Amino acid sequence: MNKDSAIKLKAFAQEIADRFSHKDREKNFNKEDFHVHKITVLSDTTASIIYLKEPSKKFAAAFMYYVNSSGGNWHYFFPTDSHVSGMLNFKDTLLAVERANFPRNFDEIVQEQQLTGSAQ
């Protein structure tokens, strides 16, 4: 992860903690404060944030992902088991797309060879 992304990630993790710490926030039934407990880099564009909730001392996990448009920004959600299961299954879809797209990288070369009668 590059330095700029890391700095944005750390700042946004704190912004989320501040956002969720409002005592009058909808669904904040226990009037909890969120504190960044741990940031774990998962890849160049993903990370997990573990938040400690006070006073319950329970944890919450957010999945962070970086979208590199309009200057690049971090986004997040708090995944459920169903989200994780779906993403594990999505890897098969992504692999199928990669396999289908790979030969398309050579379409222009094949067409050029056919036109010129040469092989590279």
The first five atom37 places (N, CA, C, CB, O) and aatype in JSON, in Angstrom:
{
  "aatype": [12, 2, 11, 3, 15, 0, 9, 11, 10, 11, 0, 13, 0, 5, 6, 9, 0, 3, 1, 13, 15, 8, 11, 3, 1, 6, 11, 2, 13, 2, 11, 6, 3, 13, 8, 19, 8, 11, 9, 16, 19, 10, 15, 3, 16, 16, 0, 15, 9, 9, 18, 10, 11, 6, 14, 15, 11, 11, 13, 0, 0, 0, 13, 12, 18, 18, 19, 2, 15, 15, 7, 7, 2, 17, 8, 18, 13, 13, 14, 16, 3, 15, 8, 19, 15, 7, 12, 10, 2, 13, 11, 3, 16, 10, 10, 0, 19, 6, 1, 0, 2, 13, 14, 1, 2, 13, 3, 6, 9, 19, 5, 6, 5, 5, 10, 16, 7, 15, 0, 5],
  "atom_mask": [
    [1, 1, 1, 1, 1],
    [1, 1, 1, 1, 1],
    [1, 1, 1, 1, 1],
    [1, 1, 1, 1, 1],
    [1, 1, 1, 1, 1],
    [1, 1, 1, 1, 1],
    [1, 1, 1, 1, 1],
    [1, 1, 1, 1, 1],
    [1, 1, 1, 1, 1],
    [1, 1, 1, 1, 1],
    [1, 1, 1, 1, 1],
    [1, 1, 1, 1, 1],
    [1, 1, 1, 1, 1],
    [1, 1, 1, 1, 1],
    [1, 1, 1, 1, 1],
    [1, 1, 1, 1, 1],
    [1, 1, 1, 1, 1],
    [1, 1, 1, 1, 1],
    [1, 1, 1, 1, 1],
    [1, 1, 1, 1, 1],
    [1, 1, 1, 1, 1],
    [1, 1, 1, 1, 1],
    [1, 1, 1, 1, 1],
    [1, 1, 1, 1, 1],
    [1, 1, 1, 1, 1],
    [1, 1, 1, 1, 1],
    [1, 1, 1, 1, 1],
    [1, 1, 1, 1, 1],
    [1, 1, 1, 1, 1],
    [1, 1, 1, 1, 1],
    [1, 1, 1, 1, 1],
    [1, 1, 1, 1, 1],
    [1, 1, 1, 1, 1],
    [1, 1, 1, 1, 1],
    [1, 1, 1, 1, 1],
    [1, 1, 1, 1, 1],
    [1, 1, 1, 1, 1],
    [1, 1, 1, 1, 1],
    [1, 1, 1, 1, 1],
    [1, 1, 1, 1, 1],
    [1, 1, 1, 1, 1],
    [1, 1, 1, 1, 1],
    [1, 1, 1, 1, 1],
    [1, 1, 1, 1, 1],
    [1, 1, 1, 1, 1],
    [1, 1, 1, 1, 1],
    [1, 1, 1, 1, 1],
    [1, 1, 1, 1, 1],
    [1, 1, 1, 1, 1],
    [1, 1, 1, 1, 1],
    [1, 1, 1, 1, 1],
    [1, 1, 1, 1, 1],
    [1, 1, 1, 1, 1],
    [1, 1, 1, 1, 1],
    [1, 1, 1, 1, 1],
    [1, 1, 1, 1, 1],
    [1, 1, 1, 1, 1],
    [1, 1, 1, 1, 1],
    [1, 1, 1, 1, 1],
    [1, 1, 1, 1, 1],
    [1, 1, 1, 1, 1],
    [1, 1, 1, 1, 1],
    [1, 1, 1, 1, 1],
    [1, 1, 1, 1, 1],
    [1, 1, 1, 1, 1],
    [1, 1, 1, 1, 1],
    [1, 1, 1, 1, 1],
    [1, 1, 1, 1, 1],
    [1, 1, 1, 1, 1],
    [1, 1, 1, 1, 1],
    [1, 1, 1, 0, 1],
    [1, 1, 1, 0, 1],
    [1, 1, 1, 1, 1],
    [1, 1, 1, 1, 1],
    [1, 1, 1, 1, 1],
    [1, 1, 1, 1, 1],
    [1, 1, 1, 1, 1],
    [1, 1, 1, 1, 1],
    [1, 1, 1, 1, 1],
    [1, 1, 1, 1, 1],
    [1, 1, 1, 1, 1],
    [1, 1, 1, 1, 1],
    [1, 1, 1, 1, 1],
    [1, 1, 1, 1, 1],
    [1, 1, 1, 1, 1],
    [1, 1, 1, 0, 1],
    [1, 1, 1, 1, 1],
    [1, 1, 1, 1, 1],
    [1, 1, 1, 1, 1],
    [1, 1, 1, 1, 1],
    [1, 1, 1, 1, 1],
    [1, 1, 1, 1, 1],
    [1, 1, 1, 1, 1],
    [1, 1, 1, 1, 1],
    [1, 1, 1, 1, 1],
    [1, 1, 1, 1, 1],
    [1, 1, 1, 1, 1],
    [1, 1, 1, 1, 1],
    [1, 1, 1, 1, 1],
    [1, 1, 1, 1, 1],
    [1, 1, 1, 1, 1],
    [1, 1, 1, 1, 1],
    [1, 1, 1, 1, 1],
    [1, 1, 1, 1, 1],
    [1, 1, 1, 1, 1],
    [1, 1, 1, 1, 1],
    [1, 1, 1, 1, 1],
    [1, 1, 1, 1, 1],
    [1, 1, 1, 1, 1],
    [1, 1, 1, 1, 1],
    [1, 1, 1, 1, 1],
    [1, 1, 1, 1, 1],
    [1, 1, 1, 1, 1],
    [1, 1, 1, 1, 1],
    [1, 1, 1, 1, 1],
    [1, 1, 1, 1, 1],
    [1, 1, 1, 0, 1],
    [1, 1, 1, 1, 1],
    [1, 1, 1, 1, 1],
    [1, 1, 1, 1, 1]
  ],
  "atom_positions": [
    [[0.85, -1.17, 0.0], [0.0, 0.0, 0.0], [0.9, 1.23, 0.0], [-0.97, 0.0, 1.23], [1.85, 1.33, 0.77]],
    [[0.57, 2.17, -0.88], [1.42, 3.36, -0.94], [1.11, 4.28, 0.24], [1.22, 4.11, -2.27], [0.08, 4.16, 0.9]],
    [[2.03, 5.19, 0.49], [1.95, 6.07, 1.66], [0.68, 6.91, 1.67], [3.17, 6.98, 1.72], [0.03, 7.04, 2.7]],
    [[0.31, 7.47, 0.51], [-0.87, 8.32, 0.43], [-2.13, 7.53, 0.81], [-1.02, 8.89, -0.99], [-2.96, 8.02, 1.58]],
    [[-2.26, 6.31, 0.29], [-3.41, 5.47, 0.63], [-3.43, 5.12, 2.11], [-3.39, 4.18, -0.2], [-4.49, 5.13, 2.74]],
    [[-2.26, 4.83, 2.67], [-2.16, 4.47, 4.08], [-2.58, 5.64, 4.97], [-0.73, 4.03, 4.43], [-3.29, 5.45, 5.96]],
    [[-2.14, 6.83, 4.62], [-2.5, 8.02, 5.4], [-4.01, 8.26, 5.33], [-1.74, 9.26, 4.88], [-4.64, 8.56, 6.34]],
    [[-4.58, 8.13, 4.11], [-6.03, 8.3, 3.95], [-6.8, 7.22, 4.73], [-6.41, 8.26, 2.46], [-7.84, 7.5, 5.33]],
    [[-6.29, 6.0, 4.72], [-6.94, 4.91, 5.43], [-7.0, 5.18, 6.93], [-6.2, 3.59, 5.17], [-8.05, 5.05, 7.55]],
    [[-5.88, 5.57, 7.49], [-5.83, 5.83, 8.93], [-6.78, 6.97, 9.32], [-4.38, 6.18, 9.36], [-7.5, 6.88, 10.32]],
    [[-6.78, 8.02, 8.54], [-7.66, 9.16, 8.82], [-9.13, 8.77, 8.68], [-7.34, 10.33, 7.88], [-9.96, 9.16, 9.5]],
    [[-9.45, 7.99, 7.65], [-10.84, 7.59, 7.44], [-11.31, 6.62, 8.51], [-11.02, 6.96, 6.05], [-12.47, 6.66, 8.93]],
    [[-10.41, 5.74, 8.97], [-10.76, 4.83, 10.07], [-11.19, 5.62, 11.3], [-9.56, 3.91, 10.41], [-12.14, 5.25, 11.99]],
    [[-10.49, 6.71, 11.58], [-10.84, 7.55, 12.73], [-12.14, 8.3, 12.47], [-9.72, 8.55, 13.03], [-12.96, 8.46, 13.38]],
    [[-12.34, 8.75, 11.24], [-13.59, 9.44, 10.88], [-14.8, 8.52, 11.1], [-13.54, 9.92, 9.41], [-15.83, 8.95, 11.6]],
    [[-14.65, 7.25, 10.72], [-15.74, 6.29, 10.94], [-15.99, 6.11, 12.43], [-15.39, 4.92, 10.29], [-17.15, 6.09, 12.86]],
    [[-14.93, 5.99, 13.22], [-15.08, 5.85, 14.67], [-15.85, 7.05, 15.23], [-13.7, 5.72, 15.36], [-16.75, 6.88, 16.05]],
    [[-15.49, 8.24, 14.8], [-16.16, 9.45, 15.27], [-17.63, 9.45, 14.85], [-15.46, 10.71, 14.73], [-18.51, 9.81, 15.64]],
    [[-17.89, 9.04, 13.62], [-19.25, 9.0, 13.07], [-20.15, 8.04, 13.87], [-19.21, 8.58, 11.59], [-21.3, 8.35, 14.16]],
    [[-19.6, 6.89, 14.22], [-20.4, 5.87, 14.92], [-20.48, 6.13, 16.42], [-19.82, 4.5, 14.67], [-21.26, 5.47, 17.11]],
    [[-19.7, 7.03, 16.94], [-19.67, 7.29, 18.38], [-20.73, 8.27, 18.86], [-18.33, 7.81, 18.76], [-20.81, 8.52, 20.06]],
    [[-21.52, 8.81, 17.97], [-22.57, 9.73, 18.4], [-23.6, 8.98, 19.23], [-23.25, 10.4, 17.18], [-24.19, 8.0, 18.78]],
    [[-23.79, 9.46, 20.46], [-24.71, 8.78, 21.4], [-26.14, 8.75, 20.89], [-24.67, 9.47, 22.76], [-26.89, 7.83, 21.21]],
    [[-26.53, 9.75, 20.08], [-27.9, 9.81, 19.58], [-28.04, 9.2, 18.18], [-28.37, 11.25, 19.55], [-29.08, 9.34, 17.54]],
    [[-26.99, 8.51, 17.71], [-27.04, 7.88, 16.38], [-28.08, 6.76, 16.37], [-25.64, 7.32, 16.0], [-28.23, 6.01, 17.33]],
    [[-28.79, 6.68, 15.26], [-29.77, 5.6, 15.09], [-29.08, 4.24, 15.25], [-30.46, 5.7, 13.7], [-27.99, 4.03, 14.71]],
    [[-29.67, 3.35, 15.96], [-29.2, 1.99, 16.23], [-28.02, 1.94, 17.2], [-28.81, 1.33, 14.95], [-27.43, 0.88, 17.38]],
    [[-27.67, 3.06, 17.81], [-26.63, 3.04, 18.85], [-27.33, 2.89, 20.2], [-25.74, 4.36, 18.81], [-27.29, 3.77, 21.05]],
    [[-27.98, 1.73, 20.35], [-28.83, 1.48, 21.51], [-28.05, 1.52, 22.83], [-29.51, 0.14, 21.37], [-28.59, 1.91, 23.87]],
    [[-26.78, 1.11, 22.78], [-25.97, 1.05, 24.0], [-25.17, 2.33, 24.24], [-25.02, -0.13, 23.93], [-24.36, 2.41, 25.16]],
    [[-25.41, 3.34, 23.39], [-24.71, 4.63, 23.53], [-23.19, 4.43, 23.56], [-25.17, 5.36, 24.82], [-22.49, 4.99, 24.4]],
    [[-22.7, 3.63, 22.62], [-21.28, 3.26, 22.62], [-20.42, 4.26, 21.86], [-21.11, 1.88, 22.01], [-20.87, 4.95, 20.95]],
    [[-19.18, 4.32, 22.28], [-18.13, 5.04, 21.57], [-17.28, 4.01, 20.84], [-17.26, 5.91, 22.55], [-16.99, 2.94, 21.38]],
    [[-16.88, 4.33, 19.61], [-16.03, 3.45, 18.82], [-14.6, 3.98, 18.85], [-16.55, 3.33, 17.35], [-14.38, 5.19, 18.73]],
    [[-13.64, 3.09, 19.02], [-12.23, 3.44, 19.01], [-11.5, 2.52, 18.05], [-11.62, 3.36, 20.43], [-11.71, 1.3, 18.07]],
    [[-10.62, 3.08, 17.21], [-9.83, 2.25, 16.32], [-8.92, 1.38, 17.18], [-8.99, 3.13, 15.31], [-8.1, 1.88, 17.94]],
    [[-9.08, 0.08, 17.05], [-8.28, -0.87, 17.82], [-7.11, -1.4, 16.99], [-9.16, -2.04, 18.31], [-5.98, -1.48, 17.46]],
    [[-7.41, -1.76, 15.72], [-6.35, -2.33, 14.88], [-6.69, -2.14, 13.41], [-6.14, -3.85, 15.2], [-7.84, -2.33, 12.99]],
    [[-5.7, -1.76, 12.64], [-5.8, -1.65, 11.19], [-4.93, -2.75, 10.6], [-5.37, -0.22, 10.67], [-3.74, -2.84, 10.91]],
    [[-5.53, -3.58, 9.75], [-4.78, -4.66, 9.09], [-4.88, -4.48, 7.59], [-5.31, -6.05, 9.51], [-5.97, -4.49, 7.03]],
    [[-3.75, -4.31, 6.94], [-3.7, -4.2, 5.48], [-3.91, -5.6, 4.91], [-2.34, -3.57, 4.98], [-3.22, -6.54, 5.29]],
    [[-4.87, -5.74, 3.98], [-5.16, -7.02, 3.34], [-4.58, -7.1, 1.93], [-6.66, -7.26, 3.3], [-4.24, -8.18, 1.45]],
    [[-4.47, -5.95, 1.27], [-3.88, -5.85, -0.06], [-3.59, -4.38, -0.32], [-4.82, -6.45, -1.18], [-3.76, -3.55, 0.58]],
    [[-3.16, -4.04, -1.52], [-2.9, -2.63, -1.85], [-4.15, -1.77, -1.73], [-2.34, -2.51, -3.26], [-4.05, -0.57, -1.46]],
    [[-5.32, -2.37, -1.92], [-6.56, -1.59, -1.97], [-7.62, -2.06, -0.98], [-7.12, -1.65, -3.36], [-8.77, -1.62, -1.06]],
    [[-7.26, -2.93, -0.04], [-8.22, -3.37, 0.96], [-7.57, -3.46, 2.33], [-8.82, -4.74, 0.57], [-6.35, -3.63, 2.46]],
    [[-8.41, -3.34, 3.36], [-7.92, -3.44, 4.73], [-9.1, -3.79, 5.63], [-7.24, -2.1, 5.19], [-10.26, -3.68, 5.23]],
    [[-8.78, -4.22, 6.82], [-9.83, -4.4, 7.83], [-9.51, -3.48, 9.0], [-9.93, -5.89, 8.3], [-8.35, -3.23, 9.32]],
    [[-10.57, -2.99, 9.61], [-10.44, -2.16, 10.79], [-11.22, -2.83, 11.91], [-10.96, -0.69, 10.53], [-12.4, -3.15, 11.75]],
    [[-10.56, -3.05, 13.03], [-11.24, -3.57, 14.21], [-11.47, -2.38, 15.13], [-10.39, -4.71, 14.92], [-10.55, -1.65, 15.48]],
    [[-12.72, -2.2, 15.5], [-13.1, -1.13, 16.42], [-13.44, -1.74, 17.78], [-14.3, -0.32, 15.86], [-14.1, -2.78, 17.86]],
    [[-13.0, -1.08, 18.83], [-13.39, -1.44, 20.19], [-14.54, -0.51, 20.57], [-12.18, -1.33, 21.2], [-14.44, 0.71, 20.45]],
    [[-15.63, -1.12, 21.04], [-16.8, -0.34, 21.45], [-16.81, -0.22, 22.97], [-18.12, -0.99, 20.92], [-16.74, -1.22, 23.69]],
    [[-16.91, 1.01, 23.43], [-16.98, 1.3, 24.88], [-18.39, 1.75, 25.23], [-15.93, 2.39, 25.29], [-18.96, 2.52, 24.46]],
    [[-18.96, 1.34, 26.3], [-18.35, 0.62, 27.43], [-18.47, -0.9, 27.34], [-18.97, 1.09, 28.7], [-18.02, -1.59, 28.26]],
    [[-19.07, -1.44, 26.28], [-19.33, -2.89, 26.24], [-18.07, -3.74, 26.12], [-20.25, -3.2, 25.1], [-18.08, -4.92, 26.46]],
    [[-16.97, -3.13, 25.62], [-15.71, -3.84, 25.37], [-15.85, -4.88, 24.25], [-15.23, -4.53, 26.66], [-15.02, -5.78, 24.14]],
    [[-16.89, -4.76, 23.43], [-17.06, -5.64, 22.28], [-16.36, -5.02, 21.07], [-18.58, -5.88, 21.97], [-16.05, -3.83, 21.05]],
    [[-16.11, -5.87, 20.08], [-15.43, -5.43, 18.87], [-16.39, -5.41, 17.69], [-14.24, -6.33, 18.58], [-17.41, -6.1, 17.69]],
    [[-16.06, -4.62, 16.68], [-16.76, -4.59, 15.4], [-15.69, -4.56, 14.31], [-17.74, -3.33, 15.3], [-14.64, -3.94, 14.46]],
    [[-15.98, -5.24, 13.2], [-15.02, -5.32, 12.1], [-15.59, -4.65, 10.85], [-14.64, -6.79, 11.8], [-16.71, -4.95, 10.43]],
    [[-14.81, -3.75, 10.26], [-15.19, -3.09, 9.02], [-14.25, -3.53, 7.91], [-15.17, -1.54, 9.18], [-13.05, -3.71, 8.12]],
    [[-14.81, -3.7, 6.72], [-14.02, -4.0, 5.54], [-13.84, -2.7, 4.77], [-14.69, -5.11, 4.64], [-14.81, -2.02, 4.45]],
    [[-12.6, -2.37, 4.48], [-12.27, -1.14, 3.79], [-11.79, -1.46, 2.38], [-11.2, -0.34, 4.57], [-11.04, -2.42, 2.17]],
    [[-12.22, -0.66, 1.41], [-11.75, -0.84, 0.04], [-11.52, 0.52, -0.61], [-12.76, -1.68, -0.79], [-12.28, 1.46, -0.39]],
    [[-10.47, 0.6, -1.4], [-10.04, 1.84, -2.02], [-10.53, 1.9, -3.45], [-8.5, 1.98, -1.97], [-10.33, 0.96, -4.22]],
    [[-11.18, 3.0, -3.8], [-11.64, 3.23, -5.17], [-10.8, 4.36, -5.74], [-13.18, 3.56, -5.23], [-10.82, 5.48, -5.22]],
    [[-10.07, 4.07, -6.8], [-9.12, 5.02, -7.36], [-9.77, 5.87, -8.45], [-7.9, 4.28, -7.93], [-9.4, 5.79, -9.62]],
    [[-10.73, 6.68, -8.04], [-11.33, 7.66, -8.96], [-11.56, 8.95, -8.18], [-12.68, 7.12, -9.59], [-11.69, 8.93, -6.95]],
    [[-11.59, 10.04, -8.88], [-11.76, 11.35, -8.25], [-10.75, 11.59, -7.14], [-13.17, 11.49, -7.7], [-11.09, 12.08, -6.07]],
    [[-9.51, 11.23, -7.39], [-8.45, 11.44, -6.41], [-8.25, 10.27, -5.46], [0.0, 0.0, 0.0], [-7.32, 10.29, -4.66]],
    [[-9.1, 9.27, -5.54], [-8.97, 8.08, -4.7], [-9.58, 8.27, -3.32], [0.0, 0.0, 0.0], [-9.26, 9.22, -2.61]],
    [[-10.46, 7.36, -2.95], [-11.12, 7.43, -1.65], [-11.34, 6.04, -1.08], [-12.45, 8.17, -1.76], [-11.52, 5.07, -1.82]],
    [[-11.33, 5.96, 0.23], [-11.65, 4.72, 0.94], [-13.16, 4.66, 1.18], [-10.87, 4.64, 2.28], [-13.81, 5.67, 1.44]],
    [[-13.69, 3.46, 1.09], [-15.09, 3.18, 1.39], [-15.1, 2.01, 2.36], [-15.92, 2.86, 0.09], [-14.09, 1.34, 2.55]],
    [[-16.25, 1.76, 2.97], [-16.3, 0.69, 3.97], [-17.7, 0.11, 4.1], [-15.83, 1.21, 5.31], [-18.68, 0.71, 3.67]],
    [[-17.77, -1.07, 4.7], [-19.01, -1.6, 5.22], [-18.67, -2.6, 6.31], [-19.86, -2.26, 4.09], [-17.54, -3.09, 6.4]],
    [[-19.65, -2.89, 7.12], [-19.49, -3.87, 8.19], [-20.1, -5.18, 7.69], [-20.17, -3.38, 9.53], [-21.31, -5.37, 7.77]],
    [[-19.26, -6.08, 7.17], [-19.8, -7.29, 6.53], [-20.38, -8.29, 7.52], [-18.71, -7.96, 5.72], [-19.96, -8.39, 8.67]],
    [[-21.37, -9.02, 7.02], [-21.96, -10.12, 7.76], [-21.35, -11.43, 7.24], [-23.52, -10.13, 7.62], [-20.59, -11.42, 6.28]],
    [[-21.68, -12.53, 7.88], [-21.22, -13.83, 7.4], [-21.7, -14.07, 5.96], [-21.73, -14.96, 8.32], [-20.99, -14.67, 5.16]],
    [[-22.89, -13.61, 5.65], [-23.44, -13.78, 4.31], [-22.62, -13.01, 3.27], [-24.9, -13.31, 4.28], [-22.39, -13.51, 2.17]],
    [[-22.18, -11.78, 3.61], [-21.32, -11.02, 2.7], [-20.03, -11.8, 2.42], [-20.99, -9.63, 3.29], [-19.61, -11.92, 1.27]],
    [[-19.42, -12.31, 3.47], [-18.14, -13.02, 3.33], [-18.33, -14.27, 2.48], [-17.56, -13.39, 4.72], [-17.51, -14.57, 1.61]],
    [[-19.39, -15.0, 2.74], [-19.68, -16.2, 1.96], [-19.86, -15.86, 0.48], [-20.94, -16.91, 2.49], [-19.34, -16.54, -0.4]],
    [[-20.59, -14.79, 0.22], [-20.78, -14.35, -1.16], [-19.48, -13.95, -1.83], [0.0, 0.0, 0.0], [-19.27, -14.28, -3.0]],
    [[-18.61, -13.26, -1.12], [-17.31, -12.86, -1.7], [-16.43, -14.07, -1.96], [-16.58, -11.88, -0.77], [-15.71, -14.11, -2.96]],
    [[-16.48, -15.06, -1.09], [-15.71, -16.28, -1.33], [-16.19, -16.95, -2.61], [-15.83, -17.26, -0.13], [-15.38, -17.48, -3.38]],
    [[-17.47, -16.94, -2.84], [-18.02, -17.51, -4.07], [-17.73, -16.63, -5.28], [-19.52, -17.73, -3.93], [-17.58, -17.14, -6.39]],
    [[-17.66, -15.34, -5.08], [-17.41, -14.4, -6.17], [-16.04, -14.62, -6.81], [-17.51, -12.97, -5.67], [-15.84, -14.32, -7.99]],
    [[-15.1, -15.15, -6.04], [-13.76, -15.38, -6.6], [-13.83, -16.29, -7.82], [-12.83, -16.0, -5.54], [-13.04, -16.13, -8.76]],
    [[-14.76, -17.25, -7.83], [-14.91, -18.14, -8.98], [-15.4, -17.37, -10.2], [-15.9, -19.28, -8.65], [-14.95, -17.63, -11.32]],
    [[-16.31, -16.42, -9.99], [-16.79, -15.58, -11.09], [-15.66, -14.73, -11.65], [-17.94, -14.68, -10.61], [-15.5, -14.63, -12.87]],
    [[-14.89, -14.13, -10.77], [-13.79, -13.28, -11.2], [-12.74, -14.09, -11.97], [-13.15, -12.59, -9.99], [-12.21, -13.62, -12.98]],
    [[-12.45, -15.29, -11.5], [-11.5, -16.15, -12.2], [-12.02, -16.53, -13.59], [-11.22, -17.42, -11.38], [-11.25, -16.54, -14.55]],
    [[-13.3, -16.84, -13.71], [-13.89, -17.17, -15.01], [-13.79, -16.0, -15.98], [-15.35, -17.6, -14.84], [-13.51, -16.2, -17.16]],
    [[-14.03, -14.79, -15.49], [-13.92, -13.6, -16.33], [-12.46, -13.41, -16.78], [-14.42, -12.34, -15.57], [-12.21, -13.14, -17.96]],
    [[-11.51, -13.57, -15.87], [-10.09, -13.44, -16.24], [-9.71, -14.45, -17.3], [-9.19, -13.61, -15.01], [-9.0, -14.12, -18.25]],
    [[-10.16, -15.69, -17.14], [-9.84, -16.73, -18.12], [-10.46, -16.44, -19.48], [-10.32, -18.1, -17.62], [-9.84, -16.68, -20.51]],
    [[-11.68, -15.9, -19.48], [-12.35, -15.56, -20.74], [-11.68, -14.37, -21.41], [-13.84, -15.26, -20.49], [-11.62, -14.31, -22.64]],
    [[-11.18, -13.43, -20.63], [-10.58, -12.22, -21.19], [-9.15, -12.42, -21.67], [-10.61, -11.12, -20.17], [-8.7, -11.72, -22.58]],
    [[-8.42, -13.37, -21.08], [-7.0, -13.52, -21.42], [-6.77, -13.67, -22.93], [-6.43, -14.73, -20.7], [-5.93, -12.94, -23.47]],
    [[-7.45, -14.55, -23.64], [-7.2, -14.68, -25.08], [-7.51, -13.41, -25.87], [-8.01, -15.81, -25.65], [-6.96, -13.2, -26.95]],
    [[-8.37, -12.59, -25.35], [-8.73, -11.35, -26.04], [-7.55, -10.36, -26.1], [-9.93, -10.7, -25.36], [-7.57, -9.42, -26.89]],
    [[-6.56, -10.57, -25.27], [-5.36, -9.73, -25.32], [-4.58, -9.93, -26.61], [-4.47, -10.01, -24.13], [-3.75, -9.1, -26.98]],
    [[-4.85, -11.03, -27.29], [-4.07, -11.39, -28.47], [-4.88, -11.3, -29.75], [-3.52, -12.78, -28.32], [-4.36, -11.63, -30.82]],
    [[-6.13, -10.86, -29.69], [-6.98, -10.77, -30.87], [-6.34, -9.93, -31.96], [-8.33, -10.2, -30.5], [-6.37, -10.32, -33.13]],
    [[-5.77, -8.77, -31.6], [-5.16, -7.89, -32.6], [-3.95, -8.55, -33.24], [-4.76, -6.57, -31.97], [-3.73, -8.4, -34.44]],
    [[-3.16, -9.29, -32.45], [-1.97, -9.96, -32.98], [-2.39, -11.04, -33.97], [-1.14, -10.57, -31.83], [-1.81, -11.15, -35.05]],
    [[-3.4, -11.83, -33.6], [-3.88, -12.89, -34.49], [-4.42, -12.29, -35.78], [-4.96, -13.73, -33.79], [-4.13, -12.81, -36.86]],
    [[-5.19, -11.22, -35.69], [-5.73, -10.59, -36.88], [-4.61, -10.04, -37.77], [-6.69, -9.46, -36.5], [-4.67, -10.17, -38.99]],
    [[-3.58, -9.44, -37.15], [-2.45, -8.91, -37.92], [-1.71, -10.02, -38.62], [-1.5, -8.13, -37.0], [-1.32, -9.88, -39.79]],
    [[-1.49, -11.14, -37.93], [-0.8, -12.28, -38.53], [-1.59, -12.84, -39.71], [-0.57, -13.38, -37.48], [-1.01, -13.22, -40.72]],
    [[-2.89, -12.87, -39.58], [-3.73, -13.38, -40.66], [-3.64, -12.47, -41.88], [-5.19, -13.5, -40.19], [-3.64, -12.95, -43.02]],
    [[-3.58, -11.16, -41.64], [-3.52, -10.2, -42.75], [-2.17, -10.23, -43.46], [-3.8, -8.8, -42.25], [-2.1, -10.12, -44.68]],
    [[-1.1, -10.37, -42.69], [0.24, -10.31, -43.26], [0.79, -11.69, -43.62], [1.17, -9.63, -42.31], [1.75, -11.79, -44.38]],
    [[0.18, -12.74, -43.1], [0.64, -14.09, -43.34], [1.88, -14.43, -42.54], [0.0, 0.0, 0.0], [2.57, -15.4, -42.86]],
    [[2.2, -13.65, -41.51], [3.39, -13.91, -40.69], [2.99, -14.45, -39.33], [4.23, -12.63, -40.52], [1.85, -14.28, -38.89]],
    [[3.93, -15.11, -38.69], [3.71, -15.62, -37.32], [4.77, -15.0, -36.42], [3.77, -17.2, -37.27], [5.93, -14.89, -36.8]],
    [[4.37, -14.61, -35.24], [5.31, -13.99, -34.31], [5.57, -14.91, -33.15], [4.79, -12.64, -33.81], [6.35, -14.57, -32.25]]
  ]
}
